[in-house]
């Protein structure tokens, strides 16, 4: 039995999302066109087919099994956003020689079209390749400064020919001077691939701090709050917590993991942390309400405050705010979009159903 069976939204909802190219449905379903034999993402920019010529599938594998071919424009087989081979080779080369500046001429020599690379990085990282490369080098400089490397050495090791240029770039990127950064807490971030679209994960030495969909409207505001209110210096990088969440998310979306064990660090008010703690106690495959959470906290009149704290949760899926619904059973709001919330609830319910013993 397939975990993806019967997890599609209502037909009319999928038709609307397809016609409006709604990115919130990325990975929630796939559109297969009977007249062309091609299947697409719902947000595909190609000319939209007539609804009567379309059928919908929950998974790309289902489309392939039904005899459809992947669209060459929206590349639905990349819906999990796995980097193509030519990007992966470049990333490996950057890891092997992090000091390389990678001019357009060098990219062309490797068979990589700079404009194509720029578009891929803008789509998947929110910045150009060269901007990502600069931020990465500055992140390495930040790590060196925190380990005792002098600012002068960090600047020249990062490829900057002038100390003033390094200081300006460092402060623009991290919103802090190199001198003050030595005493700050670095917050490393990486991009993760999921069936529902790309996510960004951020972690410090104590645990995972943020996990959000890249198209979440409040993401920029959340990152700025972590920088300004909690004193983090945000830089690209990897650590054990980021490695763990990547592995555990893959198992979760495969229906093979119901409880995350990655260490968490949740800066916030005492009340917010209490609410987030209650969210983590909602069992996998079940739901709760704002009123129920307020009652468990001994504050039965605080449903609105619980809702606000729920909305300020920075750890999507891991701190399962998607399991909170309205008192009338409605899905209510969700930072990643209600289609994703519905998908996550259907995914968990389907996984629970598969584990139930058969009745005879």
Secondary structure, DSSP 8 states (H G I E B T S, - for coil): --TTTT----HHHHHHHHHTT-GGGTTT-EEEETTTTEEEETT--S----GGGEEEESSHHHHHHTT-EE-TTT-GGGTT----HHHHHHHHHHHHTTT----HHHHHHTT--HHHHHHHHHHHHSS-HHHHHHHHHHHHHHHHHHTT--HHHHHHHTT-S-HHHHHHHHHHHHSS-HHHHTTSEEEEEEEE--TT--EEEEEETTEEEEEEETT-TTHHHHHHHHHHTT-EEEEE---HHHHHHHHHHHHHHTT--SS--S-B---S-HHHHHHHHHHHTS-TT--EEHHHHHHHTT-TT-HHHHHHHHHT--BTTTS-GGGEE-TTS-----TT-HHHHHHHHHHHHHHHHHHS----
